[in-house]
Amino acid sequence: MSETLEKFLNRLAESAEQSTLVKMTLSKPAQKHDEMRNVYVKPVLIKEKRLFAFTYHYERRDEVKNYDATQMLDILREMVPNRFLNAVLFTVNEDVTLLVSGKGKATIQTKKVQECREQNLEHDKQKARLINLANPWWYQLGLTTREGKITADMQHKFKQIYKYAEIVESLIKPMKFGGTVHIADMGAGKGYLTFALYELLTQKLNMAVDIKGVEIRSDLVLKINEIINSNQLRGLEFVESSIQDFHPEKLDVLIALHACNTATDDAIASGIRAGAELIVCAPCCHKQIRQEMERSGRFDAITRYGIFLERQAVMITDTIRALILEYFGYKTQVMEFIEMEHTPKNVLLVGRKTKARVDKETILNQIETLKHQYGIKQHYLETILPLED
């Protein structure tokens, strides 16, 4: 074993000295429960000094440290085979693989490469990722493989989650909260977006949070809470409740993504009643207004076409929601959540609490004009959150 290892280390030292080393990887942990999953090594040039950057990939984090050639060889002697059983050296003209069996037998395999390789001495700075797919909960939620790779059927879902994280970061980062931020994610479902929010706020923005994922399906609540407890995620909990019946004692931020039909209105009303500083909704279907428009029989050149009736109902529903938020002192914004190719439910309605004076009479007139034009008796949000005439 020692002779084979020394042969590999000599080849490594030679490639480092001759500047032919492209990269090296250590994999296959000797202990299955080792938190360190693999190590990636590459040459870097820092202040005109040639070093070797070690990226240590743990289950929940990455660490980067730089060493000189002598230190690199010493670390390899410590790590192989004590921590890792496989080591692969990639040079400009060959691959050298060291394999250690479970019984401690070591072998070396060498393979010439045809492609033209070059060293890249740029120092890789760790990117501040909004979502770290190496975190074990993403595998437990079914988004990734054990190795932290997005599964083929979850690619579109991940793009949606990541876009959501980007938007929420831009909304929350400028705001000032005193102490723990209390958040309710209404209709949290399988928890993808709730976990993205938790990870973003706690690991990237270093905020203290109390996040409640509100979900009516008991099986989902049980499953998600098991994942939360197994990862010891403090400040995160799923609660079994309908949106309508959930009444938080304290609420700073309300999230409701794809709450179906009038459940979005129940969520908005809950946020307004609690005086939430930020309300973020991605409405789902809009049956209530469409059905009122159909019953009225008041069609115009646009709405007499079924597909346009549906789209008009969507715009009217969300416009009235935005106006009602403004009526209660929120500055509103409607934006695209994610490209239509990934989901047709791509509108995000945002309300930020302000202290600005509100012209309630003008807002009421705008709402009444819309309702009259399309034969709408009442928007559901008005019935649960009455507006004063």
C-alpha positions as CSV (number, residue, x, y, z in Angstrom):
1,M,0.0,0.0,0.0
2,S,2.7,2.6,1.0
3,E,4.8,1.8,-2.0
4,T,1.8,2.4,-4.4
5,L,0.8,5.5,-2.6
6,E,4.3,6.9,-2.8
7,K,4.4,6.2,-6.5
8,F,1.2,8.2,-6.9
9,L,2.5,11.0,-4.8
10,N,5.7,11.1,-6.8
11,R,3.7,11.5,-10.0
12,L,1.7,14.3,-8.3
13,A,4.9,16.1,-7.2
14,E,6.4,15.8,-10.7
15,S,3.3,17.3,-12.3
16,A,3.2,20.1,-9.8
17,E,6.9,20.9,-10.4
18,Q,6.6,20.7,-14.2
19,S,3.3,22.8,-14.2
20,T,1.4,20.0,-15.9
21,L,-1.2,19.5,-13.1
22,V,-4.6,20.5,-14.2
23,K,-6.7,19.3,-11.3
24,M,-7.1,16.5,-8.8
25,T,-10.1,14.9,-7.0
26,L,-10.5,12.8,-3.9
27,S,-13.7,10.8,-3.6
28,K,-15.3,7.7,-2.1
29,P,-15.1,8.5,1.7
30,A,-13.6,5.7,3.7
31,Q,-16.3,6.2,6.3
32,K,-19.9,6.4,4.9
33,H,-21.0,8.9,7.5
34,D,-18.1,11.2,6.9
35,E,-19.4,14.8,6.6
36,M,-16.7,15.5,4.0
37,R,-18.0,14.1,0.7
38,N,-15.1,14.9,-1.7
39,V,-12.2,17.3,-2.3
40,Y,-11.3,19.2,-5.5
41,V,-7.8,20.5,-6.0
42,K,-6.5,22.9,-8.7
43,P,-3.4,25.1,-9.2
44,V,-3.9,28.8,-8.6
45,L,-1.7,31.9,-8.9
46,I,-2.1,34.3,-6.0
47,K,0.2,37.3,-5.7
48,E,2.5,35.8,-8.3
49,K,2.9,32.7,-6.1
50,R,1.8,29.3,-7.4
51,L,-0.4,27.5,-4.8
52,F,-3.0,24.7,-4.8
53,A,-6.6,25.4,-3.9
54,F,-8.3,22.7,-2.0
55,T,-12.1,22.9,-2.1
56,Y,-13.6,20.7,0.7
57,H,-17.1,19.7,-0.1
58,Y,-19.1,18.9,3.1
59,E,-22.8,17.9,3.2
60,R,-23.9,21.4,4.2
61,R,-21.0,23.7,3.2
62,D,-17.9,24.1,1.1
63,E,-14.5,25.3,2.4
64,V,-11.6,26.5,0.3
65,K,-8.0,26.6,1.5
66,N,-4.7,27.2,-0.3
67,Y,-1.5,25.3,0.2
68,D,2.0,25.1,-1.4
69,A,3.3,21.9,-3.1
70,T,4.9,20.4,0.1
71,Q,1.7,21.0,2.1
72,M,-0.4,19.5,-0.6
73,L,1.7,16.2,-0.5
74,D,1.5,16.1,3.3
75,I,-2.3,16.5,3.2
76,L,-2.6,13.7,0.6
77,R,-0.6,11.3,2.8
78,E,-3.1,12.1,5.6
79,M,-6.2,11.8,3.6
80,V,-5.5,8.7,1.4
81,P,-6.6,6.1,2.4
82,N,-7.7,7.4,5.9
83,R,-10.5,9.7,4.5
84,F,-10.8,8.8,0.8
85,L,-10.2,5.6,-1.1
86,N,-10.1,7.2,-4.6
87,A,-7.8,9.9,-6.0
88,V,-7.6,11.0,-9.6
89,L,-4.8,13.2,-10.9
90,F,-5.5,15.0,-14.2
91,T,-2.5,16.3,-16.0
92,V,-2.2,18.0,-19.5
93,N,-1.5,14.6,-21.1
94,E,-2.7,11.8,-18.8
95,D,-5.1,10.7,-16.0
96,V,-3.6,8.8,-13.1
97,T,-6.1,7.1,-10.8
98,L,-5.3,5.7,-7.4
99,L,-7.8,3.1,-6.1
100,V,-7.9,1.6,-2.6
101,S,-10.1,-1.4,-1.9
102,G,-12.0,-2.0,1.2
103,K,-9.2,-4.4,2.3
104,G,-6.6,-1.7,1.8
105,K,-5.1,-3.0,-1.5
106,A,-4.0,-0.1,-3.7
107,T,-3.7,0.0,-7.5
108,I,-2.8,2.7,-10.0
109,Q,-4.3,3.1,-13.4
110,T,-2.8,5.4,-16.0
111,K,-4.6,6.6,-19.2
112,K,-3.3,8.9,-21.9
113,V,-5.7,11.6,-23.0
114,Q,-6.2,12.8,-26.6
115,E,-7.8,16.2,-25.9
116,C,-5.6,19.3,-25.5
117,R,-5.6,20.4,-21.8
118,E,-4.3,23.5,-20.3
119,Q,-3.8,24.8,-16.7
120,N,-6.2,27.4,-15.5
121,L,-4.5,29.4,-12.7
122,E,-7.3,31.8,-12.0
123,H,-8.4,31.8,-8.4
124,D,-12.0,30.5,-8.1
125,K,-13.8,32.6,-5.6
126,Q,-16.8,30.9,-4.1
127,K,-20.0,32.2,-5.5
128,A,-22.6,33.3,-3.0
129,R,-25.3,30.9,-4.0
130,L,-28.8,31.6,-3.0
131,I,-29.6,27.9,-2.7
132,N,-27.0,25.2,-1.8
133,L,-28.0,22.0,-3.3
134,A,-25.5,20.1,-1.2
135,N,-27.9,20.7,1.8
136,P,-29.4,17.3,2.7
137,W,-33.0,18.5,2.8
138,W,-33.1,19.0,-1.0
139,Y,-32.4,15.3,-1.5
140,Q,-35.0,14.5,1.2
141,L,-37.5,16.7,-0.6
142,G,-36.9,14.9,-3.8
143,L,-35.3,17.8,-5.7
144,T,-31.8,16.3,-6.0
145,T,-29.8,13.1,-5.9
146,R,-27.7,12.1,-2.9
147,E,-24.8,13.8,-4.6
148,G,-26.6,17.2,-4.8
149,K,-27.4,17.0,-8.5
150,I,-30.9,18.2,-9.6
151,T,-32.9,15.3,-10.9
152,A,-33.9,15.3,-14.5
153,D,-37.7,15.8,-13.8
154,M,-37.1,18.7,-11.4
155,Q,-35.1,21.0,-13.6
156,H,-38.0,23.3,-14.3
157,K,-39.1,23.3,-10.6
158,F,-35.5,24.3,-9.6
159,K,-35.6,27.3,-12.0
160,Q,-38.8,28.4,-10.5
161,I,-37.5,28.0,-6.9
162,Y,-34.2,29.8,-7.7
163,K,-36.1,32.7,-9.4
164,Y,-38.3,32.9,-6.4
165,A,-35.3,33.1,-4.1
166,E,-33.8,35.9,-6.2
167,I,-37.0,38.0,-6.1
168,V,-37.6,37.5,-2.3
169,E,-34.0,38.4,-1.6
170,S,-34.4,41.7,-3.5
171,L,-37.6,42.4,-1.6
172,I,-36.5,41.5,2.0
173,K,-32.8,42.7,1.9
174,P,-33.6,46.5,1.9
175,M,-36.2,46.1,4.7
176,K,-35.4,46.6,8.4
177,F,-36.9,44.2,10.9
178,G,-36.4,44.3,14.6
179,G,-35.1,41.0,15.9
180,T,-36.7,37.7,14.7
181,V,-38.6,38.0,11.4
182,H,-42.0,36.3,11.6
183,I,-43.1,34.7,8.3
184,A,-46.1,32.7,7.1
185,D,-45.9,30.7,3.9
186,M,-49.6,30.0,3.1
187,G,-50.4,26.8,1.2
188,A,-46.8,25.7,1.5
189,G,-47.4,22.3,-0.2
190,K,-44.3,20.1,-0.5
191,G,-42.1,22.8,1.0
192,Y,-39.7,23.6,-1.9
193,L,-40.2,27.3,-1.7
194,T,-40.5,27.4,2.1
195,F,-37.1,25.7,2.4
196,A,-35.6,28.0,-0.2
197,L,-36.8,31.0,1.8
198,Y,-35.5,29.5,5.1
199,E,-32.1,28.8,3.6
200,L,-31.8,32.2,1.9
201,L,-32.7,34.1,5.1
202,T,-30.7,32.1,7.6
203,Q,-27.6,31.0,5.6
204,K,-27.1,33.9,3.2
205,L,-28.7,36.9,5.0
206,N,-27.9,35.7,8.5
207,M,-31.4,36.6,9.8
208,A,-33.2,35.1,12.8
209,V,-36.5,33.8,11.6
210,D,-39.8,32.1,12.7
211,I,-41.2,30.6,9.5
212,K,-44.5,28.8,9.5
213,G,-45.4,26.7,6.5
214,V,-49.2,26.5,6.5
215,E,-50.5,23.4,4.7
216,I,-53.9,21.6,5.1
217,R,-52.7,18.1,4.0
218,S,-51.7,16.3,7.2
219,D,-49.4,13.7,5.4
220,L,-47.3,16.6,4.0
221,V,-47.1,18.4,7.3
222,L,-45.9,15.2,9.0
223,K,-43.3,14.4,6.3
224,I,-41.9,18.0,6.1
225,N,-41.7,18.3,9.9
226,E,-39.7,15.0,10.0
227,I,-37.2,16.5,7.5
228,I,-37.0,19.8,9.6
229,N,-36.4,17.9,12.8
230,S,-33.8,15.5,11.3
231,N,-31.8,18.5,10.1
232,Q,-32.4,20.5,13.3
233,L,-33.7,23.6,11.4
234,R,-34.5,26.0,14.2
235,G,-37.2,28.6,13.4
236,L,-38.9,26.5,10.7
237,E,-42.1,24.6,11.3
238,F,-45.1,23.3,9.2
239,V,-48.6,23.8,10.6
240,E,-51.6,21.8,9.6
241,S,-54.3,24.4,8.8
242,S,-56.3,25.9,6.0
243,I,-55.2,29.4,4.9
244,Q,-58.6,30.7,6.1
245,D,-58.3,29.3,9.6
246,F,-54.6,30.3,10.2
247,H,-54.4,33.4,12.4
248,P,-50.8,34.3,13.3
249,E,-50.2,36.3,16.5
250,K,-47.3,38.2,14.9
251,L,-46.5,38.5,11.2
252,D,-43.9,40.5,9.3
253,V,-43.9,38.8,5.9
254,L,-46.7,36.8,4.3
255,I,-46.0,34.5,1.3
256,A,-48.8,32.8,-0.7
257,L,-47.6,31.2,-3.9
258,H,-50.2,29.4,-6.1
259,A,-52.9,29.4,-3.4
260,C,-55.9,28.3,-5.6
261,N,-58.7,30.7,-6.5
262,T,-60.0,32.7,-3.5
263,A,-57.4,31.1,-1.1
264,T,-55.1,33.8,-2.4
265,D,-57.6,36.4,-1.1
266,D,-57.8,34.6,2.3
267,A,-54.0,34.9,2.5
268,I,-54.0,38.6,1.5
269,A,-56.7,39.3,4.1
270,S,-54.7,37.5,6.8
271,G,-51.6,39.6,6.0
272,I,-53.5,42.8,6.0
273,R,-55.2,42.1,9.3
274,A,-51.9,41.1,10.9
275,G,-50.3,44.3,9.6
276,A,-47.5,42.4,7.7
277,E,-44.8,44.7,6.3
278,L,-44.5,42.6,3.1
279,I,-47.1,40.5,1.3
280,V,-46.0,38.4,-1.7
281,C,-48.5,36.4,-3.7
282,A,-48.4,34.4,-6.9
283,P,-52.1,33.9,-7.6
284,C,-53.2,30.6,-9.1
285,C,-56.6,30.2,-10.8
286,H,-59.2,33.0,-10.9
287,K,-62.6,31.2,-11.1
288,Q,-64.6,33.5,-8.9
289,I,-64.4,36.6,-11.1
290,R,-64.6,34.6,-14.4
291,Q,-67.8,33.0,-13.2
292,E,-69.3,36.4,-12.3
293,M,-68.4,37.7,-15.7
294,E,-70.0,34.8,-17.5
295,R,-73.2,35.1,-15.4
296,S,-73.5,38.8,-16.2
297,G,-73.5,38.1,-20.0
298,R,-71.7,41.4,-20.4
299,F,-69.2,40.5,-23.1
300,D,-67.2,42.9,-25.2
301,A,-65.2,42.4,-28.4
302,I,-62.4,40.8,-26.3
303,T,-64.2,38.7,-23.7
304,R,-66.6,37.0,-26.1
305,Y,-63.6,34.8,-27.0
306,G,-63.2,32.1,-24.3
307,I,-59.5,32.2,-24.0
308,F,-59.5,36.0,-23.8
309,L,-62.3,35.9,-21.2
310,E,-60.0,33.7,-19.0
311,R,-57.1,36.1,-19.4
312,Q,-59.2,39.2,-18.7
313,A,-60.6,37.5,-15.6
314,V,-57.0,37.0,-14.4
315,M,-56.0,40.6,-15.0
316,I,-59.2,42.0,-13.4
317,T,-58.9,39.7,-10.3
318,D,-55.3,40.7,-9.6
319,T,-55.8,44.3,-10.4
320,I,-58.6,44.6,-7.8
321,R,-56.4,42.7,-5.3
322,A,-53.6,45.2,-5.9
323,L,-56.1,48.1,-5.5
324,I,-57.4,46.7,-2.2
325,L,-53.8,46.3,-0.9
326,E,-53.3,50.0,-1.8
327,Y,-56.5,50.9,-0.1
328,F,-55.1,49.4,3.1
329,G,-51.8,51.3,2.9
330,Y,-49.6,49.0,0.7
331,K,-47.5,50.1,-2.2
332,T,-48.1,47.5,-4.8
333,Q,-46.1,46.0,-7.6
334,V,-47.0,43.4,-10.2
335,M,-44.1,41.5,-11.8
336,E,-43.3,38.4,-13.8
337,F,-42.5,35.6,-11.5
338,I,-40.8,33.3,-14.0
339,E,-40.9,32.8,-17.8
340,M,-44.1,31.3,-19.3
341,E,-42.1,28.3,-20.6
342,H,-41.6,27.1,-17.0
343,T,-45.1,27.8,-15.6
344,P,-48.2,29.7,-16.8
345,K,-48.7,30.9,-13.2
346,N,-46.1,33.6,-13.6
347,V,-47.6,36.7,-12.0
348,L,-46.2,37.9,-8.7
349,L,-48.2,40.5,-6.7
350,V,-46.2,42.4,-4.1
351,G,-47.4,44.7,-1.4
352,R,-45.1,46.8,0.9
353,K,-46.6,48.5,3.9
354,T,-46.1,52.3,3.8
355,K,-47.1,55.3,6.0
356,A,-48.0,57.4,2.9
357,R,-51.4,59.0,2.8
358,V,-54.0,56.9,1.0
359,D,-56.6,58.4,-1.4
360,K,-59.3,55.8,-0.5
361,E,-62.1,57.5,-2.5
362,T,-60.1,57.3,-5.8
363,I,-59.2,53.7,-5.2
364,L,-62.9,52.8,-4.5
365,N,-64.0,54.5,-7.7
366,Q,-61.4,52.5,-9.7
367,I,-62.6,49.3,-8.2
368,E,-66.3,50.1,-8.8
369,T,-65.6,51.1,-12.4
370,L,-63.9,47.8,-13.2
371,K,-66.7,45.8,-11.6
372,H,-69.4,47.8,-13.5
373,Q,-67.6,47.4,-16.8
374,Y,-67.5,43.6,-16.6
375,G,-70.7,42.9,-14.7
376,I,-69.0,41.9,-11.4
377,K,-71.1,42.2,-8.3
378,Q,-68.3,41.8,-5.8
379,H,-64.7,40.6,-5.6
380,Y,-64.3,37.9,-2.9
381,L,-61.6,39.9,-1.1
382,E,-64.2,42.6,-0.5
383,T,-66.5,40.1,1.3
384,I,-63.9,39.1,3.8
385,L,-62.2,42.5,4.2
386,P,-65.0,45.1,3.7
387,L,-64.1,48.5,2.2
388,E,-65.7,51.6,3.6
389,D,-67.8,53.6,1.2
